[in-house]
Each structure stands twice: as structure tokens, then as C-alpha cells.
Amino acid sequence: MKVSLKWLRDYVDIKLTPEELAERLTMAGLEVKGIQTMGGTWDNVVIGEVIALNPHPNADRLKLATVDLGTEQVSTVCGAPNIGLGQRVTFARIGARLIDPHTGEAIVLEPAEIRGVASEGMVCSEKELGISDSHEGILVLSPEAPIGTPLGAYLGDVIFDLDVTPNRPDCLSVIGIAREIAALTDEPLRLFPIHYEELEDSIDSFAAVDIADSDLCPRYCASLITGIKLASSPGWLQQRLNSCGMRPINNVVDVTNYVMLEYGQPLHAFDYHKLKGRQIIVRRAGSGETITTLDGSERALTPDILVIADKEEAVAIAGIMGGLDSEVTDKTDAILLESANFNQATIRRDCSHLQVQSEASIRFDKGLNSKLPLIPLKRATQLLLELAGGRAAKGIIDVYPRKSKPKPILLSAQEVKRLSGLKVNIDEILKVLKALGFECQEDDSGSQLSVSVPYWRSDVKCSADLVEEIVRIIGYEKIPITRLGSPLPQQKSKLSPSAQQSNLKEKLRNILAGFGFQEILTYSLVSLEKLQKLSPKLELKISPLKVANPMTREQEYLRTSLRAGLLSTLAHNQKFEQEGIRLFEIGKVFLPQHPPVIASEAKQSQEERELPQEKEMLCAMLSGPRTELSWQADNEPLDFFDAKGVVENLLNQLGLKASFNIGDDEILFPGRGADIIVEDDKVGIVGDVHPMVAQAFELSNAVCFMEVDVEKLLTMITGTKKYQPLSRFPSVTRDIALVIDEQVSYQTVENIIRSFPLVKHVTLFDLYRGEQIPKGKKSFAIRIVYQSPKHTLTDEEVDQTQEQMLSRLHQELGATLRD
Amino acid sequence: MLEQLKDLHAQALDELNKVNNPRELELWRIRHLGKKSSLTKVLRSLATLPLEERRKGGAKANEIKKALESSLEEKEKLLQEALFTSPLESQRLDITLPGRPLPTGRLHPTNQALNEICDVFKNMGFQVIEGPDVEWDYYNFEALNIPQHHPARDMFATLWIDAGLGGKARLLRTHTSPMQIRLMERERPPIRAIVPGRAYRYEATDATHESMFYQVEGLAVDKGITLADLKGTLFDFCRCLFGEERKVRFRCDYFPFVEPGVEVAIGCSACDGAGCRLCSYSGWLEILGAGMVHPDVLARVDIDPELYSGFAFGLGVERIPMLRYGIDDIRLFYSNDLRFLRQF
């Protein structure tokens, strides 16, 4: 809402500077987003009258104008098509600060000769003065503009741009804002009496109003004026509309807009003679009914839309926009003026249904009080009689089927203290509330107030609302600063699994960052296409949840894994990055179905199960050279064993030991992927990304990948670790080299070695294939550390164990010692 | 005989002076202190001498032996020191060669900020909990005093999972505030918790708007909690995060689920309050919304609003690194360009 300081001053004395006032309003909840000073730069601009107009001797399109500035007469060259004799115009003298209409930049007016004729200044357009963007012609002031007066004194103003919160429709009006200022600055609010002459004939003899759907229209008031004359509004009115960002149209429409801005009550003028049956019916639209609105569009109506109709058809969409047929035109000589109250939710629904908004609807859809319409209607009637002539029919139509009687709210100084921490006595409370228009009655003890809420403040419903009123007017800066003194809740809450989960996530993040992985966070919403591309066959294993109103195709489905986000991020970054890339994300995936309930742990409510399962996952990807290009490093590409090493080390840090089975997840390259097994349960997968998937994501390098179910991991690490005593006895280290068939996996070899109780550590330190051993065989070089917790091992003991070990390896796997 | 010993000593010391490395020193030791050394020969020959001479010669010989041994020790020490103080040319390093690279990992700037925020509140006794991203209309709106067709719905452009189901519709939560309700449904006062998490809006993205962003919700409910406590808590928070000097503004604002309502802003970091593009020429940067939990919200979860009171706040996480590092485009956060992420 834009509001003019000059207009506000009609209702309240303002002694603060515009900046101070903006600060007070902002602190009290009415945020001032901007202050625009009009006329601050108009030092050398004065009002003048065009007293002579002659053709320019050297140019057809230019004119020579003589402007009377009161004390002197000046001549100037003017090219504006709309300049006319007798006009009151703005004249900028040499040295005036103006806006260059072509560049938009500030300039200082210099002496100029235009086509051989000297100009002593210039007649200005709105754009040159910085009032608006209009530059089609010069600004023509109203005939009463005082000649010789500096323009700043006449048109200068300060415009506040206010961000009015949805609970305060009363502040979508000049009086509402003035009331706030009055309360904040301890000044009285001035309202003017409304009075006008009426005809003998009662309005009832001219028109009738019937509310068919009173649930949607609690009140409908109307006045009637005959013999009006449509014309332009006087300058002062146009100026005020302009200052609030509304365009003047004609005196009738301008008055309805003016009073709406003044009081916050939307009004509408119908051409009385176009109302068939001289009748207004407020009803729901019929099915198939249409209306052409003032903006020229024909709109199809449905039965849930509230309309204002005459005897035959809809003449307006209630509270939103008038119809073209009943519009006021220059042929209009009688009008019916509407000031009504409509159901807030109805207006909101109708607006979203019809995809339309208006100055009226943005007020109605916040909820206006049904007591509001009467005074603004009288005010508008009075103004119309003054500005458009005519006579008002006697009385007002006031159909008011639903009167609301609000209950008073009880409030004590103690309650103010309890909620705000601010100690306020009852007199201060009374002062603030009265300034805002609340009526207060003290009870006998003098400690409790019974507060009646003024009709324009339907947002105030309970004592907490009153506390806010008191504190914001006294000033939030006066609230003391204290610290929470209440006891801490018990630290181990019922929600602790969630707390544990966030701890685990933090730990995983730190471990992976320590391993050299960059954390990323990708959108929860992805495209269907990307989800499909995660499978070489473009199949969806889980059908993802869809957003009903997506912003874009790219963000239409809730991710069922983190895979697409990581692959896309990798693809994006490969364009810029020559070095190896290690990425990870820990985040939620959204599975439409929960796992089946196990009866014993059926803690979930039905309501929870109808929401998707949100599961925390960890996903990491590696691609490119293992190390940065360096003077001493291998530049091999990252591979499966890097990814596997990450998994092993990560789990090791959590005190878990993983084993690996051949994996068949469809994102994995067959033969190059594994399931990660912890405590006989699959917790994730690791491996090379299927080349077809990598290709689908336009990845140029091979990609290794790991994925872990964080929630499953959580269930496994809750077990407590047990301390192992340190052996006091020395260990014995032996290295062996085994030659074995290519098909035998390393794991089977290690398992046999580890089955001997004296074996403490097993390390594979070389894998050899080549000329020195038979074809189809490979050689493992393995270091074995033997140790006993009970005694010092003898060479014989170790020899014996190793012999048994080698014989088992030979019998079961066909392994022989390498020569 | 004593003369001979003196000469031996002098010669040995003379030779020791010329020793330059441990190998020569060892040779010297063998020559002068070894089993076949002249000194040993002298000592051995003593046996043939008369008692008086034997005693004198023996004493002198042993004296010289001890002296030579201590000279040896000294020389050893000197050689050792020389070895470490002036290493061989071949061992000298070009210390300007780059070190071996290690892959460097970092946390996402949002998570870095989240950690910082959560740490401050954890120290004040707030517990960290999380909640679902996909919510019911009830938790996201209705239970927070925003029924169907409430004008405040304009403040929360929503991405819906279910269209047109009213209160039974699922949606992507537009703020972390639904967790206020879930928490109060499960817990009884005293409650003191923060909820970090993602929130979503149906919003065209630009430099200052994202369709997905992170928030931290805070909630404290008990007897006797006041707006002054909220002010103290949030001022402490701002001081911890932005330093002692930064100005903080605590003003009235409107959110349907709190009353009185609050907005907290900090002095603009770019212009120091003078007004600039970053702060829309206001000198202030809004960082969070807050207020006292609305009595209707408390009543809805069966907490007696006449007995208990509480405060809640919701803070935008990305705002903090944006202010701190001068990041002028929020879209950088979730486009995950490594050239951006590696700066933090």
C-alpha cells in the first residue's frame, strides 16, 4: 500500500521526519519498504500559466510559449502536442534538476537555443519531474494551481510504500495508517463529519436489494444519486490517487477509489438505468452464466461464484470486479453506489478460480468487518454530490442479515507481563488501547479490563492479540532482554532415535570429508526422465511420488534415491574439472510405500503410514584420476577398490566390519559391483556404475559408486564395543606366496587363514599374474601375524600352524607355495 | 717409560684432531685404544718392570687411557653434531617443491551453517530433532492457525502432492513449523528443541528465491516463558553468530501461529546500515521470524495456554553464509558447482 504523507496529515499531525516515522511504523509491524520523496529536487520549478502560444519560425512541430510566472513572464520553446493556451503548467528555470526522459538520468537544465530561438527554461512532463513515466506530453495542472508557487509546495509529497501484513486490512487505508501513527506518536486522530442534502423521495422508491445467499454476503448497503455529470476529477483528487499508485479515470470512479483508499472499504458505482428491474440481487451464479467484466474479458461463472445481479443477469462479480454492461459512462446520469460486505473465503476462492485480482478483492479477501460499509458509503455519496453534482435519494438501503456481536476480551496487567516480560501498569494499557480505538472497562478491583474491539480490528480475538497491541505501541525496543530460566527438559527424549540419527549423519559427513569427499546437497525433486535413466533398461523399480503442481519438469518427482542428483552433479562438474572428483550426499529419499508392519513394533499410526517413508541414505561417487596431477604421484584413475576402501574404512571408523557379496543392483556394471554386508544384513552397494547409466547422464569418465542405508547402519552401531586386552606376548610375522587358480576368490583364502586361532592379522601385499607362474593362475603374497594372548609363541608352534594352514589351502583350494 | 707414554698421548691427540668422520674415528680407536694399540702394549709390558715403576707407569698409563677415552667421546659427539648441522649436499631438499597432494573434502556451506546454528542452540539446552518433508495440510497449515482460504496462505506458495483434498492433502512442507505441532503432540512442557530441515515453495527461482531451502525451527514451551526470553535467546544467538558489534533489530511482525509476532534483522553487513542494494536500502537484513506460540495453537495440542507459554522461531539457513561471504545468488547453493563449494 502506497500512502501520501500529505494525505495522512489530513487526519493526524505528524511532527517526525519521514525517516523517523518510517522507523516507528516498521518497528510496530507496519513495514515501510520504501520512502519516495516527490519534489525534493524541484528547487527551480514553479507553476505558471501559458498566456501566449506562437508557431516556431523555423520548425513546424515546435511552438513558442510565453508563460506567466506571476512576477515575470518567460518564453520557451515547447514541442509537446498537448500544450494549450490558459493551461497551468510546470516551468523549470535554468539550473533546475530534472530527469532526462531518454536516459532516465538526473540532469541540470542549461540555457539552450532550439532552432535559433533561445529558451529561458522549459515546460516539463511528468517524467522529467520524476513523478511518473509519462512523457507523451507536458504535465497540465488543475486550473486552481496557484501561479508563481514553487511546484514543491503544491505537488511535493512523501510517499511511503508499506508492506501490510494479511492480518491488517484496516491498514490498507489512509485512515487506518493515520490511526496507527496517532497511537504511536500520541497525537489525536481527526475524522471529519459527513453531511449532505437528500431528496424528498426515499431510495426505496428507486431500487431494492435482496440478498439471496446471506452466508456469503452479510451486508449490502447502497445509495442512489440522480442527475450526476461525468467529468474529470479535480486536480487534488487526481493527485492523491496518483500518489497511491492509482490512475484517475472520471469523477465517479475516482470517488469510489478515493474512498476505498481512505477507509479501506471497496465501493462500486452501477449505472442505475442499466439495472434491469431496478433491482440488486446478491446470489450465487447460475451454471453456464457468463459476464464480461470491466477489463473486457468474458468470464464463465460457476455456481460457487458470488455475483451481484439485476433482475435478469449478473452485473458484477461480488467484491472482485464490475460488469462492462452496467459500467458508468459519460451518458450515465444516475448511479447506484454499492458498499457491501462479502465472505472473505468466498472472495478468495473466486479470485483463485477466476485467476483475477483487484484493489477491491485484495481488501475483501483479508476479511473486512460488516460494520464498515455504512460510513464510507455516506462519505462517497457526499463527495459525489460535491464533485459530480446531482441529488441523493433519501436514505440508504441497508440489508444486514448477519449482524455480528463480538464478545469483549478480558485483560490484566499481569497477563501482559506473563506473555511479554514487560511490566506495564493499567493506565498505560488503557492509554494505548484507547488510542487504537478499543473501548475498555475496568472491573471493580481495577486489575482487570474488559476490552471491546473496534470493528476495523477483526484481527484482534484474544488477550495475546491485545498484549501485542500494547507492546508494539509502547515499542518492542522497550522489551527487556532475559534468558530462558525454565528448567531444561529431560535430555533423553522419546525422540532420541532421531537425535541419534542426526549424530550419525554428522559423523558420516565428517568422516567422508576427511577422506577427501566434497559434500553436495541436491534437490529433493527430480525429473522422471532422470529417475528412469538410472536403470540401463529405463525401468522404474519404485514409482515415485509426483508433485501435483510442479514448477518445472526438472522438479516434478520426489527422489527415490540420491543417485540421479550425484550423477548430474558429477556430469556438470566434469566440464570444469580435470582432477579426480569425489562427491557425497547424505539425505532423505522418499518411498511411497512403507515396509510392511511388523506386529511387535507397530508404533506407526495410519496417518504416518500414509505419508511416504522418508529414509536417510548416503551416496558417494568417485571419478577421474586418483590423485591430483603432481610431480610425484601415480595418476591412475579411481576404481572399484577406491570405493571399496572408502566403505571399509568408513565402517571401520564406526566399529563395524563389512563383507562383500557379488551385487546385482541394476545401476552396477555386472561383475564389478558388490553388496555391502554387515552382520548378515545388506546395508548398501558398492561398485562401478553401469556404463549405459553413466552414458545416459553424459558422463565421460568411469564412475565408482557407493550407497549405504544410514538408518540400517544406525540399528547396527547401537551395540556397545568391548575392550580387548593387549597381549603381553610378542608376535611372529611370516610372509607366504600362494599360487592358486584364477577363479578362487581372495576372500576364500583369507577365510581359511583366519580360521586358525593364532592368526592375528592377515594382509594381502601383492597380487601377481604373469610369466613366472602358470597360465590361469595367480599369486597372492600374504603377510600373516601370529600371536597368542597366553604365551610366547615358539617357532615350532608357528611352523606347525602354518603347515596345517598350507595343507588346508592345498586340499580345499588347490593352492601351492610359490617357489 | 713415562716419556714414552707422554709421546703416545700427544701423538694420539694429534691424530684425533685430524679425524673427520666416524669411520676414521673407529680406526683411531683401534689404533690407540684397541687390543693391539701401543698403549695396550705399554700396559702389558708393565709386568716386567719393578714394582715402583710398575705402579707409576700403570697409574700414568691408565690416566692417559681415560683421557683418550673421554677425548674419543667428545670427538664422537662433535662428529655427530657436525653430521646433523651440516648435512651432506646430496641430502639437501628443495623445500619449495610442492607437497604431495591429498584429496580435500569439505562440508556443504549450508551444512556448515547448520552445524554452527545448531551448536549455539544446543549450548542453550535445545535438543535437535527432525521431521518429515512431506506433510499433511493439517500440520503445515491448519494446526498453525492457517485454515483453508486464510489470507496468510498467500505467504506460503505450496507444492502439493495431492490436489484439492483440503485438510487431508499432502504437501511439501513450506516451513519447518509443522514440527512445532508434532513435538507438542508428543511431548509435555518443558519443551526446548530445534528442528533443522528442508522447506519447499512453489516459487520461480531468482537470485534471492529458491524452491528448496533450509530452515531451523525453534520451540520452547513452559510456564513463565516470555517475549523477553525470546528476545534474549535470539540476541544471544545473533551475538554468537555475527559478533558483539553487529546491530540487531527486534520488531513486530505477523505470523498466524504466533502472537505477539516478531521479526529479527541484523545490521546490513555490506553497507553497515547506510543502505545498499543487498538490504534494499533499509540498512537491515531480515534473518528470522518468531513470536510467542499462539494460544489457539497451544490449546489445539492440549497445552493450557493460561498456564503455559512458549516461543517459536524459524530461521533461514542460507541467509547466513550469504551475508557472511557476500554470496549474491541463492541458486549457487544447490547447483553444486565445485568451483563454488570449494570456496568454503
Interface residues (C-beta under 8 A of the other chain):
Chain A: T26 M27 A28 G29 E31 K33 G34 T165 P166 N167 R168 Q344 A345 R348 R349 D365 K366 G367 K417 R418 L419 S420 G421 L422 C462 S463 A464 D465 V467 E468 V471 R472 Y476 E477 I479 P480 I481 T482 R483 L484 G485 S486 P487 L488 P489 Q491 S493 K494 L495 S498 A499 Q501 S502 E506 R509 N510 L512 A513 G514 F515 G516 F517 Q518 E519 I520 L521 T522 Y523 S524 L525 L545 K546 V547 A548 N549 P550 M551 Q555 L558 T569 H572 N573 F576 E577 G580 I581 R582 K588 F590 E607 E610 L611 P612 E614 T627 E628 S630 W631 Q632 A633
Chain B: L97 P98 R100 P101 L102 P103 T104 G105 R106 L107 H108 T110 N111 N115 M124 G125 Q127 V128 I129 E130 P132 D133 V134 E135 W136 Q148 H149 P151 A152 D154 M155 L159 W160 I161 D162 A163 R170 L172 R186 E187 P189 P190 I191 R192 A193 P196 R198 Y200 Y202 E203 A204 S211 M212 A220 D222 K223 G224 I225 T226 L227 A228 D229 K231 G232 T233 F235 D236 R249 F250 R251 C252 D253 Y254 P256 E259 P260 G261 V262 S280 Y281 S282 M292 H294 P295 D296 P305 S309 F333 Y334 S335 N336 D337 L338 R339 L341 R342
